[in-house]
């Protein structure tokens, strides 16, 4: 008996929209309902310093950073992915981590969409609440307790810079000298830049009425 040819599965707009809706609901579940305290913590300032200094100035994706990284790539310089905190939040929640242009564009789209629903501080704190800091360490609370036995708001400058550095160099099950050196180097860099940006970071106002 002659077998039927396999039908080509074409992209479905309806299926894609359902996927977008599911991802937006997942993001909504991770966004904090209250903005307390009203001031940025030291850890939040260090994360902004190391991960996204223009966080409060862009709308989810940073065109300036993207152009900079594209230039570095085409000139064979060391470059990154130009991911904003908003994009990292989306990637963490949706778990879409494949290295493709399609995934990147989808990430940018969702990062821009959530700007219309949530304030920047909600996005930042939502990200820090679920970000990966190392083996079995999800969220800044777990990372701060595991590393220093403290709440994130009680960290010193040295401690906060180290926790912020874990976003790039997550803590392994067994620490190695290479990992320790990488974290120390990035933490020291964060402290130096933070001192330069401290006045600007201290002026950021994050209080707002609750509307979720």
Long-range contacts (C-beta under 8 A, 24 or more apart in sequence): 20-110, 23-90, 23-93, 23-94, 23-110, 24-110, 24-113, 24-114, 26-93, 26-94, 27-89, 27-90, 27-93, 27-94, 27-110, 27-114, 27-126, 28-117, 30-89, 30-93, 30-126, 30-129, 30-130, 31-118, 31-122, 31-123, 31-126, 31-212, 32-122, 32-125, 32-126, 32-129, 33-210, 33-212, 34-210, 35-119, 35-121, 35-122, 35-125, 35-206, 35-207, 35-208, 35-210, 37-153, 38-205, 38-206, 38-207, 39-206, 40-121, 40-201, 40-204, 40-206, 41-152, 41-153, 41-155, 41-160, 42-153, 42-155, 42-156, 42-157, 42-160, 43-128, 43-140, 43-144, 43-152, 43-153, 43-155, 43-160, 43-163, 43-164, 44-124, 44-125, 44-128, 45-160, 45-194, 45-198, 45-201, 46-157, 46-160, 46-161, 46-163, 46-164, 46-190, 46-191, 46-194, 47-85, 47-124, 47-128, 47-164, 47-167, 48-85, 48-124, 48-201, 49-164, 49-190, 49-193, 49-194, 49-197, 49-201, 50-161, 50-164, 50-165, 50-167, 50-168, 50-186, 50-189, 50-190, 50-193, 51-85, 51-88, 51-164, 51-167, 52-84, 52-85, 53-197, 54-84, 55-84, 55-85, 55-86, 55-120, 55-124, 56-120, 56-204, 58-84, 59-112, 59-115, 60-84, 60-86, 60-87, 60-108, 60-111, 60-112, 60-113, 60-114, 60-115, 61-86, 61-87, 61-108, 61-111, 61-112, 83-107, 84-111, 85-123, 85-124, 85-127, 86-111, 86-114, 86-115, 86-123, 86-127, 87-111, 88-127, 88-131, 88-167, 89-123, 89-126, 89-127, 89-130, 90-114, 92-127, 92-130, 92-131, 92-132, 93-130, 118-212, 119-206, 119-208, 120-206, 121-206, 121-208, 122-212, 128-152, 131-167, 132-167, 132-170, 133-163, 133-166, 133-167, 133-170, 133-171, 134-166, 134-170, 134-171, 134-172, 135-170, 135-171, 135-172, 135-173, 137-166, 137-170, 137-171, 143-171, 146-171, 147-171, 157-191, 157-194, 158-187, 158-191, 161-187, 161-188, 161-190, 161-191, 161-194, 162-187, 164-190, 165-190
